[in-house]
Amino acid sequence: MKFTIKLEKIRSVERIENFWQPEDYKNLLLAMDYDDADSIPETELKEMLFMALSDLEAEEAAAVVLRYKLGQRLKEGQISNLSHEMLVNPMAEEYPDIAYHYPLFNINQLLYDAFNGKFPRSKASVIDLSLKLNGNLKVNKEVILRTLGDLLSSKSVLKRLFQEQLDADGELKDAENIIWQMETTGQDSYRIITSDYWIGREDIEREEFTGNLDDDEIDHLK
């Protein structure tokens, strides 16, 4: 299937809006035994949470937030290790299982703000693009990633680590974890959010490309 993909805009951001909600701030305060959390005005919850977190040692605060967001997926020993590693390494980029990169990015951002930069800073990329397909195919994260890959330099981390998957037949399983958010912004127009580690402005080699998706790459999507 013939396609044309065009990069419209790419920008780096230090936080993803609306990931953290007032209810999260309240629940985190309650997790730290802050009994009056229910009586705090919604507009003050974030500030109170930052004060409560900063009263703890940085690794203790990290463990609280990790336990809240990932306690059902990680063992306590893993949380303990991560809470220390987060102070010295950008774990939203380095954690071996990329399924955790998105939540770790947002956990890191919260802790970075609460501790005035004590945690390493990671960035995300917001990418606006247009994708026109010469055929009937639902555009999902996998289709976006396969076609977007043709705009990237061979030196990019994404191409170096996932070139085999990008070119392989069948499902591109890691697309769900590489593209954190995707939305349709207009006819043939899309916005995605991913890690700056995977796709940054410096990774873009060309801004437009016309090519073909092989049947073996997309048959499972039809």
C-alpha positions, 0 to 999 in steps of 0.5 A: 500500500502506497503512503506519503508521510510528512512531518509538520512539527516536532517539539520537545516538552518536559512534562505531559499535560494532564497525566497527573490529576488532582485525585492522584495528588490526593491519593498520594497524600493519603498514601503518606498518611496525610489524613486531611487530604480530603479537606484540601482545596483541589487547587492546593493539592499539588503544592501540598503534595510537593511539600509532603514529598520534600519532607522525605528523603528523595529515594523515599519519596520516589518509592512512594510515587513508584508504589502508587503508580506501579505497585501492582506491576513491580515487586517491592525489591524492584521499587526499592532499586528503582527509587535509588537508580532514579536519582542518578539515571534517567530510568524513563530511557534506561529501564530494560522493559520499555513498557515502563518508560511512559509511567516512569517519565511522568513519575520522574517529572513529578519528582523533578518538580517536587525536589527542584531538579534533584532527579535527572531530567527526561524529555518527550517529543510531541510530533505532528504529522500527516499520513496519506494512505492509498487504500483502506487501512485503519491508522494506529500506532503501528502504522504510524511507527512503520511509516515515521521510521522512513523519516529517521536517520539510521543513526537514531536510537529507534532505528538502531534498536528496532530496525528489524521490527520496523522492517519485519512482517507481522505485528510490530509489538513494541509500537504500543510502548514506543508511542505513548499517546496518539490522537487524530487531529484532522483528516490524515493528520495525527499527533503523537507523543513519544520519548525524546530518547526514541525520536528527537529533532536531531533524528529527523533525516527527511521531512517527507517520504513516499513509499510502500507498506508491504502486504505482509506488514499490514495484513494482520491489520486489515 
